[in-house]
Amino acid sequence: MAIWFLRGLRRGVVTTRYPAQAEPSAHLLPTPPTFDPRRLTRAVAVAVAECCPSGALTMDGAVLVLDIGACSACGRCVAAGGGAARRSGLFELAATERQHLVKRIPIAGDRR
C-alpha cells in the first residue's frame, strides 16, 4: 500500500469538506438539462430529442419527456435548445422509484 495513503489515514487528511460544505468545483460538473416550458417550442423539442445520443429525450404529443436516469449529461440538448435549455447544476440525483426520474415538460412556447 502506498505510504502516502497510510500517512493520510493516520493524520486524518481530508481532501474535501463535502457534504458538510458545498464543493467549490461542483459548477464544473456536467449535469442533466432543465427546460423552460415558456421558451420550448415544438420545433426546439423535436431538435433536442433528435440530438440526444442516449435517448433520454423523447416526444409524447405536446410534451417533452426527459428521462434523467438515461441522461449522460453530454450537453448536446443545451447547445441545440438555445434559450429553452440549460444545464441544471444538479448533480445529486437520487430517487427511490424509477418513475421519479422521468420528467414531463409541457411545450408552452407555441401558445404565444
C-alpha positions as CSV (number, residue, x, y, z in Angstrom):
1,M,0.0,0.0,0.0
2,A,1.3,3.5,-0.8
3,I,3.0,5.2,2.1
4,W,1.1,8.5,1.4
5,F,-2.2,6.7,1.8
6,L,-1.2,5.3,5.2
7,R,0.1,8.8,6.3
8,G,-3.2,10.3,5.3
9,L,-5.2,7.8,7.3
10,R,-3.0,8.3,10.3
11,R,-3.1,12.1,10.2
12,G,-6.8,12.4,9.1
13,V,-6.1,14.3,5.9
14,V,-9.3,15.4,4.3
15,T,-9.3,16.3,0.6
16,T,-12.8,17.6,0.5
17,R,-15.3,19.1,3.0
18,Y,-18.3,17.7,1.1
19,P,-21.2,17.2,2.2
20,A,-20.7,19.5,5.2
21,Q,-19.8,22.3,2.8
22,A,-20.6,22.8,-0.8
23,E,-17.9,21.6,-3.2
24,P,-16.3,24.7,-4.9
25,S,-15.8,22.8,-8.2
26,A,-19.4,21.5,-8.4
27,H,-20.3,24.1,-11.0
28,L,-17.8,22.4,-13.4
29,L,-19.6,19.0,-13.3
30,P,-21.7,18.0,-16.3
31,T,-25.3,17.9,-15.2
32,P,-28.6,17.0,-16.8
33,P,-30.6,19.7,-18.6
34,T,-33.5,21.7,-17.4
35,F,-36.0,23.3,-19.8
36,D,-38.1,26.5,-19.7
37,P,-41.5,25.5,-20.9
38,R,-42.3,29.1,-22.0
39,R,-39.4,29.1,-24.4
40,L,-39.8,25.5,-25.5
41,T,-41.5,25.3,-28.9
42,R,-42.3,22.1,-30.8
43,A,-39.5,22.6,-33.3
44,V,-37.0,23.0,-30.5
45,A,-38.3,20.0,-28.6
46,V,-38.0,17.9,-31.7
47,A,-34.5,19.2,-32.3
48,V,-33.3,18.3,-28.8
49,A,-34.9,14.9,-28.9
50,E,-33.2,14.1,-32.2
51,C,-29.8,15.1,-31.0
52,C,-29.9,13.1,-27.7
53,P,-27.4,10.2,-28.1
54,S,-28.7,8.3,-25.1
55,G,-32.4,8.5,-25.9
56,A,-33.2,10.3,-22.7
57,L,-35.3,12.9,-24.5
58,T,-38.4,11.8,-26.4
59,M,-41.6,13.4,-27.6
60,D,-45.1,12.5,-26.3
61,G,-47.6,14.7,-28.1
62,A,-47.2,18.2,-26.8
63,V,-44.8,17.1,-24.1
64,L,-41.1,16.7,-24.0
65,V,-40.2,13.7,-21.8
66,L,-36.8,13.8,-20.1
67,D,-35.5,10.5,-18.5
68,I,-32.8,11.7,-16.1
69,G,-31.8,8.1,-15.4
70,A,-30.8,7.7,-19.0
71,C,-29.2,11.1,-19.5
72,S,-25.5,11.1,-19.9
73,A,-25.2,15.0,-19.4
74,C,-23.4,15.4,-22.7
75,G,-24.8,18.9,-23.2
76,R,-26.0,18.4,-26.8
77,C,-29.5,19.4,-26.0
78,V,-28.3,22.6,-24.3
79,A,-26.5,23.5,-27.5
80,A,-29.5,22.6,-29.7
81,G,-32.1,24.1,-27.4
82,G,-30.9,27.7,-27.4
83,G,-32.5,29.6,-24.6
84,A,-35.1,26.9,-23.8
85,A,-32.5,24.5,-22.3
86,R,-29.6,25.0,-19.8
87,R,-27.6,22.8,-17.5
88,S,-29.5,22.2,-14.2
89,G,-26.4,22.3,-12.0
90,L,-27.9,19.4,-10.0
91,F,-25.5,16.5,-9.6
92,E,-27.0,14.9,-6.5
93,L,-29.8,13.0,-8.2
94,A,-31.4,10.1,-6.4
95,A,-34.9,8.5,-6.4
96,T,-36.5,5.6,-4.6
97,E,-38.6,4.8,-7.6
98,R,-37.6,4.8,-11.3
99,Q,-40.6,6.9,-12.4
100,H,-39.4,9.8,-10.3
101,L,-36.5,10.2,-12.7
102,V,-38.8,10.8,-15.6
103,K,-39.8,14.5,-16.1
104,R,-42.6,15.6,-18.4
105,I,-42.1,19.2,-19.7
106,P,-45.1,20.8,-21.5
107,I,-44.4,22.7,-24.7
108,A,-45.8,26.1,-24.0
109,G,-43.7,28.2,-26.4
110,D,-46.0,27.7,-29.3
111,R,-49.0,29.2,-27.4
112,R,-47.8,32.8,-27.6
